[in-house]
Amino acid sequence: MQDPEETETRYHTVIFIVTDDNGDGYIHHVTGDITAGMTYQPKQGKQPETSQTFHRKEFLGLVQKSKYPDEVNRVCMSVPPPHAQKRFNPQTMRYEQFKPDGSFYAPGEPRPKYFKCTEWTESKAIPALFQAGVLEQAQHSISFDDKAIDNLHG
């Protein structure tokens, strides 16, 4: 369900690693919400294009077979997931964004954008996988010793 405070359409963004010849593989993503916080959850998944919620995918590169799944999980688990960013304010009787120190923003006070699954995936997890040398730019054709990685929105 779309957050009522969001003005743009958002999609659940994940890292999908193809592990089977039929296009199935594993989803690496954070789950939860901004009131409770999120956790990293890898899980098995079907070929993304078969999902009713599929929006688009972007090929990112390759992971050597010897580094999967252990190194991918190690790096993704080292990236802090989005924490709780919104909670019930008994003074206003509404769920509101709160500051890192736990206090609520004053009316009209500038607020940062929420940090959700898309931000975790695109600005933290993917760069961490590249930096750790786990995810590599594809500079050769895909072989059966490599796992293709896609960034999915859906």
Order of alpha helices (4+ residues) and beta strands (2+ residues): beta-beta-beta-beta-alpha-beta-beta-alpha-beta
